[in-house]
Structure formats: structure tokens, C-alpha cells
Amino acid sequence: MPDEKLQSIAQNLNIGNIQRHIFLCADQTNPKCSDKQASLEAWDYLKKRLAELGLSHIYRTKANCLRVCERGPIAVVYPDGTWYHSATPPVLEKIIHQHLMQGMVVEEFAFAEAPLKADI
């Protein structure tokens, strides 16, 4: 039996309309890929810009660690599966406008791609 409270939360969060989801390595327990303060600044910037631009169809998640541990902060955009290095505020601005809004990879910062597969 479906949980009505969960269904209501999902509806209020507009989960059914999510087009992309960006995960950002920030506020790490053991910072390796970037300075903890720099990653928090990137996270705060990402939250602020997505809200300012009214991008409710783009979800964001702060990840403690994305396991790359090099040239961070690291970000990954799904369902595209595009991984980005150096995700500082200026780079995030490019990712927001080019990838999240227009669907075009920011090649100069992308280092891996692993799109989600529908046949799993």
C-alpha cells in the first residue's frame, strides 16, 4: 500500500518533473579533493543560483564524497552521468547555463561520462 505522506511530499517537491540532478562533493568529513571552505562556497553558490533562476526542475544534492578526490569540488549531473572537476562558483555558473539549462556538456571541465541506462 502506497504511503500517502510520502506521496504528498513527492508531489510538493515536484519530483515527477525533475529533468536533471546535480550532486556536488561538499562539506567533506575528510577533505581530499578541495578545501572544505571552498566546497561549501561552491555548494552555497549552487543552491542560490538554482533558486534565483527558478530551476525547480533541477535537483541538487550535497554529497560528502564522490570518491574522485582530485581537482575538486567534483560534480556529477544525472541522468547524463557527466562528471566535472573544479566545480567552483565560476565553473558552476557555466554548468548551470550550459548543461543544466541547455543540455550541453561543458567540455573544458568534464572528465567522464556514464549516462544512466534505462534497461537495468
HELIX and SHEET records of a PDB file:
HELIX    1   1 GLU A    4  ASN A   12  1                                   9    
HELIX    2   2 ILE A   15  ASN A   17  5                                   3    
HELIX    3   3 LYS A   36  GLU A   52  1                                  17    
HELIX    4   4 PRO A   89  LYS A   94  1                                   6    
HELIX    5   5 ILE A   95  LEU A  100  3                                   6    
SHEET    1   A 5 ILE A  58  ALA A  63  0                                        
SHEET    2   A 5 ARG A  20  CYS A  25  1                                        
SHEET    3   A 5 ALA A  75  TYR A  78 -1                                        
SHEET    4   A 5 THR A  82  TYR A  84 -1                                        
SHEET    5   A 5 ALA A 110  GLU A 113 -1                                        
END                                                                             
